[in-house]
């Protein structure tokens, strides 16, 4: 099972960027483009939701707790 996911997005200027979701120990980490806002279309929001769900499942299977 992978423990890093990438979701395409655009910045406010319309340039292609990526959001990254990964698992670090027992936490889910979301990394946005540095110094940018991430603009997501409806399909990309669905992909982000799926990536976050998969990351939470990974943490839960590793025995992590949520704060």
C-alpha positions in Angstrom: 0.0 0.0 0.0 1.4 3.4 -0.9 1.5 6.1 1.7 1.9 9.2 -0.5 -0.7 10.7 -2.8 -0.6 13.6 -5.2 -3.6 15.7 -6.3 -3.4 18.1 -9.2 -4.4 21.7 -8.7 -3.7 25.2 -10.0 -2.4 28.3 -8.2 -4.2 31.6 -8.3 -2.3 32.5 -11.5 -3.5 29.3 -13.2 -0.2 27.5 -13.1 -0.3 23.7 -12.6 0.7 22.7 -9.1 0.2 19.6 -6.8 -1.1 19.0 -3.3 0.6 16.1 -1.6 -0.9 14.0 1.1 1.3 11.6 3.0 1.5 9.7 6.2 4.2 10.5 8.8 4.2 8.2 11.8 0.6 8.3 13.0 -0.4 11.6 11.3 -1.8 12.6 7.9 0.1 15.5 6.3 -1.2 17.8 3.6 1.5 19.8 1.7 0.2 22.7 -0.4 2.3 24.5 -3.1 4.8 26.7 -1.2 3.5 30.2 -0.7 0.4 29.5 -2.9 -3.3 28.9 -2.7 -4.5 25.7 -4.2 -7.4 26.1 -6.6 -9.3 22.8 -7.1 -12.0 21.9 -9.5 -14.8 19.5 -8.5 -13.0 16.4 -9.8 -9.8 17.4 -8.0 -11.8 17.9 -4.8 -13.0 14.3 -5.1 -9.4 13.1 -5.7 -8.3 15.1 -2.6 -11.1 13.5 -0.5 -10.0 10.0 -1.7 -6.4 10.7 -1.0 -7.2 11.9 2.5 -9.5 8.9 3.1 -6.7 6.5 2.0 -4.2 8.2 4.2 -6.5 7.9 7.3 -7.0 4.2 6.5 -3.2 3.8 6.4 -2.8 5.5 9.7 -5.6 3.5 11.3 -4.1 0.2 10.1 -0.7 1.2 11.6 -2.5 1.8 14.9 -2.3 5.6 14.9 -4.6 7.7 17.0 -6.3 11.0 16.0 -6.3 14.2 17.9 
